[in-house]
Amino acid sequence: MHSFPIDYIEPVFRPPSEARSLILPVTNGCSWNRCTFCEMYTQEQKKFRARKPEDVLADIEKAARTLGGVRRVFLADGDAMVLPTRRLLEILGQLRAAFPDLQRVSSYCLPRNLARKTVGELAELRAAGLQILYVGMESGDDEVLRRVNKGETAESTRSALLKMREAGITSSVMVLNGLGGEALSEQHAINTAHLCNETRPDYLSTLVVSFPQGEERFRAGFGEDFVPLSQDGLFREIRLFLEHLELERTVFRSDHASNYLVLKGTLGRDKQRMLDDVNIAIANPGAAALRPEWMRGL
């Protein structure tokens, strides 16, 4: 019996849709790692570094010998796109050589890292097999982004997503319901919807901002006026967000474990149906199929 070919530095994160993918670490941690709402890479062992090319190649070769027909690969950790285009092309070439059945490669992506890549470079990466990038938009409101120390603006995210679209790379965008608390909820919802309308992501998902390690780190940056949204407040914010979306072919998901209310559909075909579900949850929570508190988490 073979042991798994890759020795990971725990914890390892990947999007839910990459559950069947080979997780290949090409970096460790996140090069920004200052967002006050994120606890993914705060442990000492997750301090950011790019992995040595020979170590990545060794993992690819071991995986090819041990696992056989790999069809999907997710480049970990939180920030593979920080690597130079030349280095990413090397990795993609090695993956194609090792896995003849490879269908797609994906990665998380900080918008700031695409500022240093041209549309031509992204198209070259797309031709080499990089098909999907997962972008944490979090919010389209600059005040919210500043308060949570995202290190991005609405404009930097807009630029990155438009570059991806022009290069033919599929975009999967994540938004954080409740990130602005009570004070900034309305502008968070409306401005995030406007940014989504401008950039037209292929996939759009919402998660509820959560603090499993407590709110102290978040409040230190946001300010003491942060008041978390109640369940009803979260529903009203997601309703406002949906109402302002003007998308036609974006696949929408609000089914992450952090969400109380599961929503699935395609915008705009299913927009009214999802709004109806939200309205039921607001008017009569007992009649809605809500996720119980004990089942929620990150």
N, C-alpha and C positions, 0 to 999 in steps of 0.2 A: 504493500500500500504506500502510495506516494504522499509526502507531506505537501502542503500548499507551497508553490514555488516562490512566493513573495513574502518577505518579512516586513510587515507594516509597522510604522511608528503610530501607535494608537493615540487618540481615536482617529478613525478614518470616516469621512463623510462623503456622500454622493447623493444626487437627486433620486427621488423615488423611481423615476422612469429608467434609471440605470441599474436596477436590481439584478438584471441578468448579464451585466457587463463585467468584463475583467477590469478591475481597478488597478491602474498602473501609476504609481507615484513618480512624477518627474520633478516635482518640487516638494518641499516639506513646509506645511503651514501656509501663511498668507503674507504677502509682501507689505500690505497696508496694516491690517490687524489692529486698527484703532477704533473701529465702530463700537460704540458703547452698548449696542443692543446684541452684539454677537459674542458668544462664548465658545465658539467652535475651536479656535486655535490659541487659547490663552494659556495652555499648559507649557511648562518650560521646555519639554521635549519637542514641542511643535514650533519652536522658533524658526523663522523663515530661512530657508536656504534652497538653492537649486541643487539637485542631485547630480553627481558626477556622471558624465555620459557613459562610462564603462559600467557603472552600476545599473543604470537603466537598461542598457543592452543586455547585461547578464540576466536581469529579471525577464526581459522579453524572451530570451533564448530558453530559459528554464520553463517559462510558461508554455512555450511552444512544444517542448518535449513532454511536459506533464499533462497539459490540459487538452491538447488536440485542437478541434475546430472552433476556435474563438471567432465570434461574429461581431461582437461589439466591445469597444475599449473606452473607458473613461479615464482621462488624464487627471490625476490628482496631484496636489491637494487642492487648496482653494484658489489657485492662482497660476495655473500652467501657462496662461497666455502672457505672463511677464517675460517668458523666455524669448530670446531673439528668434525672428522668423527662420533664420538658417538652422537653428537648433531644433525648432519644431518640425521643420521639413525632414531633418535627419531621423527624428523619432518616428514620424509618419512613414518614412521609407522603410525603416526597420520593422515596423508593425506589418506593413504589406508583405514584406519578404517572409516574415515568420508565420503569418496567418493568412493562407490563400483564400479562406472563406470570409475574411473581414468585410463587413458591410458598412460600418460607420465608426467614427471616433468623435468623442465629445469632450467638453471641458467646462468648468466654471470660468467666468471671465469678469474681471474688473473693468469697467468702461475706461478708466485712466490708462490701461495698458494698450488699448487700441488707438490711443492718441499718437502712439509712436509707430503704428503700422498703417501702411497705405492700403487703399482698396485693392490695388494690384497684388500686394503681399497676401491679403486675406483671400483673394481669389485663387492665388497659388496654393495656399493651405487647403482651401476647399477642394481643389483639383487633386490634392494629395490624400484626401480622405477625411479632413476635418469637416463634419457636417453640422454639428449642433453646438452652440454656445449658450450656457445658462448664465443669465445676467441678473444680479440682484439690483433692481431699480430701487426697491424699498419705498421710495416716494418720489413724486415729481415736484415737490414743493421745496424750494431752496432753504426756507427757514427750518423746516423739519430736518433736512439733510445736514444743515450746519449744526443744529442742536445735538444730533446723534453722531457727529464727527465722521460722517460717511466718507469724506474726502472726495466727493463728487458733487456736481451741480446738475440741475435739469439739463443744461446745455451739454455737459460732458457725456451724459447718458444718451441724449438725443444723437449726438455725433457718432457715438459708438454703434448704436443700433442701426442708424442709416447706412453706415459703412458696411455693416454685416449684410444688410439687405441688398445693397448694390453688388456685393461680392458673392451673393447666392448662399450665404450661410444661414441656416435655420436659427431663429432666436427663440429662446424660452425665458420669459421675464417673470421675476418674482417680486411681489408687492407685499408690504407688511401692514396688515389691518391693525389699527390702534397705535401706530408708531408715534403719532403726534399728540396722543392723549386727548383729553377733553378740549383743551384750549385751541389746538390746531387741527382738530378732526375735520372740519369742513374744508379748509384750504388744502389739507393733505389729500382728501378724497377727490376734490374737483381738479386740482392741478396734476395729480397722478393720472387721472383719466385723460386730461388734455395731452399729457406727454405720451400716453399709450396711443391716443388717436393720431398723433403726429408720426409715430414710429412704427405702428402696425406690427406688433410682434406676432410671430406664428403661434406661439403658445403663451398663455398668461395665467399665472396662478397667484393665489393669495394665501398667506400664512398669518396667524395671529401672533403679534409680538409677545414673547414670553420670557420670563426671568427665572429659570430653575435655580440659579445661584444667587438670587436676590436682586433688588433694584438699585442697590447703592452705586454701583459703577455707572449705571445708566443715568441716574439722577445727578451725579456729579457733573455730567456734561450737559444734560438737558436743562437742568434747573429744578428747583424745588417746587415749581408750579406744575410739575407733571402729575396729572391725575389719571390713572388707568381707566380705560373705557369699561363700563359694565357690559354684560352680555348684550343687553338691549342697545347700548351705545355702539358696540361692534356691528350689530345688525344694521343699525341706521347708517353707519358709515359705509358699509358695503353696498347698501341700497343707493346711497348718493353716488358712490363710485360707478356702479352699474348704470345708473340713470344718465350719467355724463359720458359714458363710452359710446363711440360711434364707429365701431369696428364691424366688419362684415364676414371675415373668414378666420378669425382668431379662435383657437380652441381654448376654452376657459375652464379652469379647475380651481375649486376651493375645497379640496378633499384631503389636505394634509392633516395629520393627527392633531395639530394645534387648533383646528377650526371646530367650532360647535356645530355649524350648519354646513352640510356637504352640498356643493353646487357643481354641476357639470353640464357643459353645453358648448355650442358654437355661437360666437357673436357674429352678426346680430340675429341669426335665425332663432336662437333659444333665449334671447335676452328677456322677453316678457315673461316666459315661463319661470326663469330664475328669479326675476323680480317678484313674481307672485309667491314663490317659495319664501323669499325674504319677508314679504309682507305678512305671511301667515306666522312666521317665527316672531315677528314684532307684536302682532295683535294677539296671538294665542300660542305662546311657546310650548304649552303642553300638547298642542295638536301637531307640532312640527317634529320631525325625526331628528332630534338633536343628539350630538355625541355626548354621553355622560362625562362629567368632570374627570372621573378616574381613568377614562380612556384617552384623555387628551395629553399631549406631550410633544416634544421635539424629536 
